[in-house]
Amino acid sequence: MKQLFSAERYFLIGHILSMAFGLAGIILVLPNPDFLARLSQFEWGQTIFGWSMAGGGVAYMLLGTAAISVYGYRTLGKWHLLSFMIPAIALSLGSELLGTSTGFPFGHYRYLSGLGYKIAGLVPFTIPLSWFYVGFSAYIIARAGLATIDINEGWRQFGAIAIGALCLTSWDFVLDPAMSQTAIPFWIWEQPGAFYGMPYQNFAGWLGTGILFMTVAAYLWKIKPTSLPQNHLTLPLSIYLANFAFGAILSLAAGIYLPISLGFILGILPLLILYVMASNRSTPQTKELATASLRWE
């Protein structure tokens, strides 16, 4: 277990550093032709810049997937990890393929380069991975936080799905304008909408897709109940906050502000409250888990 905990932390650090490196390239290097010209004079500069443009986006999504996968396996076990991962990846990929082919459920858009090999020539393979690791992070915190409230289990499940899907959608508030409206876009909207180039339909598609795969996962988790990691939620919170910050910084650099406020109110704030609720819960089982975690460190 100690090795898993160490790997989890290394993947998280790599994930965050990869995003920081990508931000530096998009915000500082690309808009500055003089700096780019000086960088190109050095072979190492050309190599680093070429790698960042070709594989930077792929790297940070793969590292995020690895971090959450190790975390899920360590804290919940193989069954619960895979019963969330497989529906999340499969159903989000289906939504993305449908969206890029027909315009439903997100609106008409298409992916450009920079995010890896495209499945069916339409959707980069990294996109459903990001749905998985951000969706898992939001859902597990929502479910663990709501587990501290004395309400009917059905309402608790419903609340975790609703809040998890809302927080997932809130991430898109800051991500989509940043990735589609900047000088180097990663996807474009064929029919631009009223919300910073995005159609409002896009958010309904995100919310619906998140609700769908979280509902499937919740049903599968009922087959084999498990204890939630109330005192071990720092990694999923870090993943969510880091990915939110990535989109927020890009949006700020492009002069886009309102989506950040909406994302904070509907995404970050609820998760922080639920994180505190879950972390403050003290039971013999969570104390035992916390003690074990200290031994692994």
FIVOKOL-435847 format. One record per residue (C-alpha): chain; residue in one letter; x negated, y negated, z negated. Coordinates in Angstrom, 1 decimal. Layout:
BEGIN
+------+------+--------+--------+--------+
! unit ! code !      u !      v !      w !
+------+------+--------+--------+--------+
!    A !    A !      X !      Y !      Z !
...
+------+------+--------+--------+--------+
! end
This chain:
BEGIN
+------+------+--------+--------+--------+
! unit ! code !      u !      v !      w !
+------+------+--------+--------+--------+
!    A !    M !    0.0 !    0.0 !    0.0 !
!    A !    K !   -2.9 !   -2.4 !   -0.7 !
!    A !    Q !   -4.0 !   -2.0 !    2.9 !
!    A !    L !   -0.5 !   -2.8 !    4.2 !
!    A !    F !   -0.3 !   -5.9 !    2.0 !
!    A !    S !   -3.7 !   -7.1 !    3.3 !
!    A !    A !   -2.7 !   -6.4 !    6.9 !
!    A !    E !    0.5 !   -8.3 !    6.4 !
!    A !    R !   -1.4 !  -11.4 !    5.1 !
!    A !    Y !   -3.9 !  -11.3 !    8.0 !
!    A !    F !   -1.1 !  -11.0 !   10.6 !
!    A !    L !    0.6 !  -14.0 !    8.9 !
!    A !    I !   -2.6 !  -16.1 !    8.9 !
!    A !    G !   -3.2 !  -15.2 !   12.6 !
!    A !    H !    0.4 !  -16.0 !   13.5 !
!    A !    I !    0.1 !  -19.5 !   11.9 !
!    A !    L !   -3.3 !  -20.2 !   13.3 !
!    A !    S !   -2.2 !  -19.2 !   16.8 !
!    A !    M !    0.7 !  -21.6 !   16.6 !
!    A !    A !   -1.6 !  -24.4 !   15.4 !
!    A !    F !   -4.0 !  -23.7 !   18.2 !
!    A !    G !   -1.1 !  -23.9 !   20.7 !
!    A !    L !    0.2 !  -27.1 !   19.2 !
!    A !    A !   -3.3 !  -28.7 !   19.6 !
!    A !    G !   -3.4 !  -27.7 !   23.2 !
!    A !    I !    0.1 !  -28.9 !   24.1 !
!    A !    I !    0.0 !  -32.1 !   22.1 !
!    A !    L !   -3.6 !  -33.2 !   22.2 !
!    A !    V !   -5.3 !  -31.6 !   25.2 !
!    A !    L !   -2.8 !  -31.5 !   28.0 !
!    A !    P !   -1.6 !  -35.1 !   27.7 !
!    A !    N !   -5.3 !  -36.3 !   27.6 !
!    A !    P !   -6.9 !  -36.0 !   31.1 !
!    A !    D !  -10.2 !  -37.4 !   29.9 !
!    A !    F !  -10.5 !  -34.9 !   27.1 !
!    A !    L !   -9.5 !  -32.1 !   29.4 !
!    A !    A !  -12.1 !  -33.1 !   32.0 !
!    A !    R !  -14.8 !  -33.2 !   29.3 !
!    A !    L !  -13.7 !  -29.8 !   28.0 !
!    A !    S !  -13.9 !  -28.3 !   31.5 !
!    A !    Q !  -17.5 !  -29.2 !   31.8 !
!    A !    F !  -18.3 !  -26.4 !   29.3 !
!    A !    E !  -17.9 !  -22.8 !   30.2 !
!    A !    W !  -16.6 !  -22.0 !   26.7 !
!    A !    G !  -14.2 !  -24.9 !   26.9 !
!    A !    Q !  -12.7 !  -23.5 !   30.1 !
!    A !    T !  -12.5 !  -20.0 !   28.6 !
!    A !    I !  -10.7 !  -21.2 !   25.5 !
!    A !    F !   -8.3 !  -23.5 !   27.3 !
!    A !    G !   -7.6 !  -20.8 !   29.9 !
!    A !    W !   -6.9 !  -18.2 !   27.2 !
!    A !    S !   -4.6 !  -20.6 !   25.3 !
!    A !    M !   -2.5 !  -21.4 !   28.3 !
!    A !    A !   -2.3 !  -17.8 !   29.5 !
!    A !    G !   -2.0 !  -15.9 !   26.2 !
!    A !    G !   -1.5 !  -18.3 !   23.3 !
!    A !    G !    2.3 !  -18.0 !   23.3 !
!    A !    V !    2.1 !  -14.2 !   23.6 !
!    A !    A !   -0.4 !  -14.0 !   20.7 !
!    A !    Y !    1.5 !  -15.9 !   18.1 !
!    A !    M !    4.7 !  -13.9 !   18.8 !
!    A !    L !    2.9 !  -10.6 !   18.7 !
!    A !    L !    1.3 !  -11.5 !   15.4 !
!    A !    G !    4.6 !  -12.7 !   14.0 !
!    A !    T !    6.2 !   -9.4 !   15.0 !
!    A !    A !    3.3 !   -7.5 !   13.4 !
!    A !    A !    3.5 !   -9.4 !   10.1 !
!    A !    I !    7.3 !   -8.9 !    9.7 !
!    A !    S !    7.0 !   -5.2 !   10.8 !
!    A !    V !    4.4 !   -4.4 !    8.1 !
!    A !    Y !    6.4 !   -6.4 !    5.5 !
!    A !    G !    9.6 !   -4.6 !    6.4 !
!    A !    Y !    7.9 !   -1.2 !    6.3 !
!    A !    R !    6.2 !   -2.0 !    3.0 !
!    A !    T !    9.2 !   -3.4 !    1.1 !
!    A !    L !   12.2 !   -1.6 !    2.7 !
!    A !    G !   10.8 !    1.5 !    4.4 !
!    A !    K !   10.8 !    2.8 !    8.0 !
!    A !    W !   14.6 !    3.4 !    8.3 !
!    A !    H !   15.6 !   -0.2 !    7.3 !
!    A !    L !   12.9 !   -1.8 !    9.4 !
!    A !    L !   13.8 !    0.1 !   12.6 !
!    A !    S !   17.5 !   -0.1 !   12.0 !
!    A !    F !   17.1 !   -3.9 !   12.1 !
!    A !    M !   14.3 !   -4.2 !   14.7 !
!    A !    I !   15.9 !   -2.0 !   17.4 !
!    A !    P !   19.3 !   -3.7 !   17.5 !
!    A !    A !   17.7 !   -7.1 !   17.2 !
!    A !    I !   15.4 !   -6.6 !   20.1 !
!    A !    A !   17.8 !   -4.6 !   22.3 !
!    A !    L !   20.8 !   -6.9 !   21.8 !
!    A !    S !   18.9 !  -10.1 !   22.1 !
!    A !    L !   17.2 !   -8.9 !   25.2 !
!    A !    G !   20.6 !   -7.9 !   26.6 !
!    A !    S !   21.9 !  -11.4 !   25.9 !
!    A !    E !   18.8 !  -13.0 !   27.5 !
!    A !    L !   19.0 !  -10.9 !   30.6 !
!    A !    L !   22.7 !  -11.7 !   30.9 !
!    A !    G !   22.0 !  -15.4 !   30.3 !
!    A !    T !   19.3 !  -15.7 !   32.9 !
!    A !    S !   21.3 !  -13.7 !   35.4 !
!    A !    T !   24.8 !  -15.2 !   34.9 !
!    A !    G !   24.6 !  -18.2 !   32.6 !
!    A !    F !   26.6 !  -16.4 !   29.9 !
!    A !    P !   26.3 !  -16.7 !   26.9 !
!    A !    F !   23.8 !  -19.5 !   26.7 !
!    A !    G !   24.2 !  -21.5 !   29.9 !
!    A !    H !   22.2 !  -21.5 !   33.2 !
!    A !    Y !   18.4 !  -21.4 !   32.5 !
!    A !    R !   15.3 !  -19.7 !   33.6 !
!    A !    Y !   11.9 !  -18.9 !   32.1 !
!    A !    L !    8.7 !  -20.3 !   33.5 !
!    A !    S !    5.2 !  -18.9 !   32.8 !
!    A !    G !    3.2 !  -18.8 !   29.5 !
!    A !    L !    5.2 !  -16.4 !   27.4 !
!    A !    G !    4.0 !  -13.0 !   28.9 !
!    A !    Y !    5.3 !  -10.4 !   31.3 !
!    A !    K !    8.9 !  -10.9 !   32.3 !
!    A !    I !   11.3 !   -7.9 !   32.0 !
!    A !    A !   13.2 !   -7.5 !   35.2 !
!    A !    G !   11.4 !  -10.7 !   36.4 !
!    A !    L !   13.7 !  -12.7 !   34.1 !
!    A !    V !   12.9 !  -12.6 !   30.4 !
!    A !    P !    9.4 !  -12.6 !   28.8 !
!    A !    F !    8.9 !   -9.5 !   26.7 !
!    A !    T !    7.9 !  -11.7 !   23.8 !
!    A !    I !   11.3 !  -13.5 !   23.5 !
!    A !    P !   13.3 !  -10.6 !   22.0 !
!    A !    L !   10.4 !  -10.1 !   19.6 !
!    A !    S !   10.8 !  -13.6 !   18.3 !
!    A !    W !   14.6 !  -13.1 !   17.9 !
!    A !    F !   13.6 !  -10.1 !   15.7 !
!    A !    Y !   11.0 !  -11.6 !   13.4 !
!    A !    V !   12.8 !  -14.9 !   12.8 !
!    A !    G !   16.2 !  -13.2 !   12.5 !
!    A !    F !   14.9 !  -10.7 !   10.1 !
!    A !    S !   13.3 !  -13.4 !    8.0 !
!    A !    A !   16.5 !  -15.4 !    7.8 !
!    A !    Y !   18.7 !  -12.4 !    7.1 !
!    A !    I !   16.6 !  -10.8 !    4.4 !
!    A !    I !   16.4 !  -14.0 !    2.4 !
!    A !    A !   20.1 !  -14.7 !    2.8 !
!    A !    R !   21.0 !  -11.1 !    1.7 !
!    A !    A !   18.6 !  -11.1 !   -1.2 !
!    A !    G !   19.8 !  -14.5 !   -2.4 !
!    A !    L !   23.5 !  -13.6 !   -2.2 !
!    A !    A !   22.8 !  -10.4 !   -4.0 !
!    A !    T !   22.4 !  -12.5 !   -7.2 !
!    A !    I !   26.0 !  -13.8 !   -7.0 !
!    A !    D !   28.8 !  -11.8 !   -8.6 !
!    A !    I !   31.2 !  -11.4 !   -5.6 !
!    A !    N !   32.7 !   -8.6 !   -3.6 !
!    A !    E !   30.2 !   -6.7 !   -1.7 !
!    A !    G !   32.1 !   -7.2 !    1.6 !
!    A !    W !   32.0 !  -11.0 !    1.1 !
!    A !    R !   28.3 !  -10.7 !    0.3 !
!    A !    Q !   27.6 !   -8.9 !    3.5 !
!    A !    F !   29.7 !  -11.3 !    5.5 !
!    A !    G !   27.8 !  -14.3 !    3.9 !
!    A !    A !   24.4 !  -12.8 !    4.6 !
!    A !    I !   25.3 !  -12.3 !    8.3 !
!    A !    A !   26.8 !  -15.7 !    8.7 !
!    A !    I !   24.0 !  -17.6 !    6.9 !
!    A !    G !   21.3 !  -15.5 !    8.6 !
!    A !    A !   22.8 !  -16.2 !   12.1 !
!    A !    L !   23.2 !  -19.9 !   11.3 !
!    A !    C !   19.6 !  -20.2 !   10.1 !
!    A !    L !   18.4 !  -18.4 !   13.3 !
!    A !    T !   20.4 !  -20.8 !   15.4 !
!    A !    S !   19.1 !  -23.8 !   13.4 !
!    A !    W !   15.6 !  -22.7 !   14.5 !
!    A !    D !   16.7 !  -23.1 !   18.1 !
!    A !    F !   17.8 !  -26.7 !   17.3 !
!    A !    V !   14.2 !  -27.7 !   17.2 !
!    A !    L !   12.6 !  -25.0 !   19.4 !
!    A !    D !   14.7 !  -25.5 !   22.5 !
!    A !    P !   14.3 !  -29.2 !   23.1 !
!    A !    A !   10.5 !  -28.9 !   22.4 !
!    A !    M !   10.0 !  -25.9 !   24.8 !
!    A !    S !   12.2 !  -27.2 !   27.6 !
!    A !    Q !   11.9 !  -31.0 !   27.6 !
!    A !    T !    8.1 !  -31.5 !   27.1 !
!    A !    A !    5.5 !  -32.2 !   29.8 !
!    A !    I !    4.7 !  -28.5 !   30.0 !
!    A !    P !    8.0 !  -26.6 !   29.6 !
!    A !    F !    8.3 !  -22.9 !   29.1 !
!    A !    W !   11.9 !  -22.7 !   30.4 !
!    A !    I !   14.2 !  -25.1 !   32.2 !
!    A !    W !   18.0 !  -25.6 !   32.2 !
!    A !    E !   19.4 !  -25.3 !   35.7 !
!    A !    Q !   22.5 !  -27.3 !   34.5 !
!    A !    P !   21.3 !  -29.6 !   31.8 !
!    A !    G !   23.6 !  -30.2 !   28.9 !
!    A !    A !   24.5 !  -33.1 !   26.6 !
!    A !    F !   22.4 !  -32.1 !   23.6 !
!    A !    Y !   18.8 !  -33.1 !   24.6 !
!    A !    G !   19.1 !  -31.3 !   27.9 !
!    A !    M !   20.9 !  -28.2 !   26.4 !
!    A !    P !   24.5 !  -27.3 !   26.8 !
!    A !    Y !   26.4 !  -26.8 !   23.5 !
!    A !    Q !   27.3 !  -23.3 !   24.8 !
!    A !    N !   23.7 !  -22.4 !   24.1 !
!    A !    F !   24.2 !  -22.6 !   20.4 !
!    A !    A !   27.4 !  -20.5 !   20.5 !
!    A !    G !   25.3 !  -17.9 !   22.4 !
!    A !    W !   22.6 !  -18.0 !   19.7 !
!    A !    L !   25.1 !  -17.8 !   16.9 !
!    A !    G !   27.0 !  -15.0 !   18.5 !
!    A !    T !   23.9 !  -12.9 !   19.4 !
!    A !    G !   22.6 !  -13.3 !   15.8 !
!    A !    I !   25.9 !  -12.3 !   14.3 !
!    A !    L !   26.0 !   -9.3 !   16.6 !
!    A !    F !   22.7 !   -7.7 !   15.8 !
!    A !    M !   22.8 !   -8.6 !   12.1 !
!    A !    T !   26.2 !   -6.9 !   11.9 !
!    A !    V !   24.9 !   -3.8 !   13.5 !
!    A !    A !   21.9 !   -3.8 !   11.1 !
!    A !    A !   24.1 !   -4.3 !    8.1 !
!    A !    Y !   26.3 !   -1.4 !    9.1 !
!    A !    L !   23.2 !    0.8 !    9.6 !
!    A !    W !   21.8 !   -0.2 !    6.2 !
!    A !    K !   25.0 !    0.9 !    4.5 !
!    A !    I !   24.2 !    4.5 !    5.7 !
!    A !    K !   21.1 !    4.5 !    3.5 !
!    A !    P !   21.3 !    1.8 !    0.7 !
!    A !    T !   18.1 !    0.3 !   -0.6 !
!    A !    S !   16.9 !   -2.2 !   -3.1 !
!    A !    L !   16.3 !   -5.7 !   -1.8 !
!    A !    P !   12.8 !   -7.3 !   -2.3 !
!    A !    Q !   14.0 !  -10.3 !   -4.4 !
!    A !    N !   10.6 !  -11.1 !   -5.7 !
!    A !    H !    8.8 !  -10.5 !   -2.4 !
!    A !    L !   10.2 !  -13.0 !    0.0 !
!    A !    T !    7.3 !  -15.3 !    0.5 !
!    A !    L !    6.2 !  -13.8 !    3.8 !
!    A !    P !    9.6 !  -14.0 !    5.5 !
!    A !    L !   10.1 !  -17.6 !    4.2 !
!    A !    S !    6.6 !  -18.5 !    5.5 !
!    A !    I !    7.4 !  -17.0 !    8.9 !
!    A !    Y !   10.6 !  -19.0 !    9.1 !
!    A !    L !    9.1 !  -22.3 !    8.0 !
!    A !    A !    6.0 !  -21.9 !   10.2 !
!    A !    N !    8.2 !  -21.3 !   13.3 !
!    A !    F !   10.5 !  -24.1 !   12.4 !
!    A !    A !    7.5 !  -26.4 !   12.0 !
!    A !    F !    6.1 !  -25.4 !   15.4 !
!    A !    G !    9.3 !  -26.5 !   17.1 !
!    A !    A !    9.7 !  -29.6 !   14.9 !
!    A !    I !    6.2 !  -30.9 !   15.6 !
!    A !    L !    6.6 !  -30.5 !   19.3 !
!    A !    S !   10.0 !  -32.2 !   19.1 !
!    A !    L !    8.5 !  -35.1 !   17.1 !
!    A !    A !    5.7 !  -35.5 !   19.7 !
!    A !    A !    8.3 !  -35.8 !   22.4 !
!    A !    G !   10.3 !  -38.3 !   20.4 !
!    A !    I !   13.2 !  -35.9 !   19.6 !
!    A !    Y !   14.4 !  -36.4 !   16.0 !
!    A !    L !   18.1 !  -35.5 !   15.5 !
!    A !    P !   17.7 !  -31.7 !   16.1 !
!    A !    I !   15.0 !  -31.6 !   13.3 !
!    A !    S !   17.5 !  -33.2 !   10.8 !
!    A !    L !   20.2 !  -30.7 !   11.8 !
!    A !    G !   17.8 !  -27.8 !   11.6 !
!    A !    F !   16.7 !  -28.8 !    8.1 !
!    A !    I !   20.2 !  -29.2 !    6.8 !
!    A !    L !   21.6 !  -26.0 !    8.3 !
!    A !    G !   18.5 !  -23.8 !    8.3 !
!    A !    I !   15.7 !  -24.7 !    5.9 !
!    A !    L !   17.8 !  -26.1 !    3.1 !
!    A !    P !   20.1 !  -23.0 !    2.7 !
!    A !    L !   17.1 !  -20.6 !    3.0 !
!    A !    L !   15.1 !  -22.5 !    0.3 !
!    A !    I !   18.1 !  -22.4 !   -2.0 !
!    A !    L !   18.7 !  -18.6 !   -1.4 !
!    A !    Y !   15.0 !  -18.0 !   -1.8 !
!    A !    V !   14.9 !  -19.6 !   -5.2 !
!    A !    M !   18.1 !  -17.8 !   -6.3 !
!    A !    A !   16.6 !  -14.4 !   -5.3 !
!    A !    S !   13.2 !  -15.2 !   -6.8 !
!    A !    N !   14.7 !  -16.2 !  -10.2 !
!    A !    R !   16.6 !  -13.0 !  -10.5 !
!    A !    S !   14.9 !  -10.8 !  -13.1 !
!    A !    T !   15.7 !   -7.1 !  -13.4 !
!    A !    P !   13.6 !   -4.2 !  -14.6 !
!    A !    Q !   13.3 !   -3.0 !  -11.0 !
!    A !    T !   12.1 !   -6.3 !   -9.6 !
!    A !    K !    9.6 !   -6.7 !  -12.5 !
!    A !    E !    8.2 !   -3.3 !  -11.6 !
!    A !    L !    7.9 !   -4.3 !   -8.0 !
!    A !    A !    6.2 !   -7.5 !   -8.9 !
!    A !    T !    3.7 !   -5.7 !  -11.1 !
!    A !    A !    3.0 !   -3.2 !   -8.2 !
!    A !    S !    2.4 !   -6.2 !   -5.9 !
!    A !    L !   -0.1 !   -7.7 !   -8.2 !
!    A !    R !   -1.9 !   -4.3 !   -8.3 !
!    A !    W !   -2.0 !   -4.3 !   -4.5 !
!    A !    E !   -3.6 !   -7.7 !   -4.4 !
+------+------+--------+--------+--------+
! end
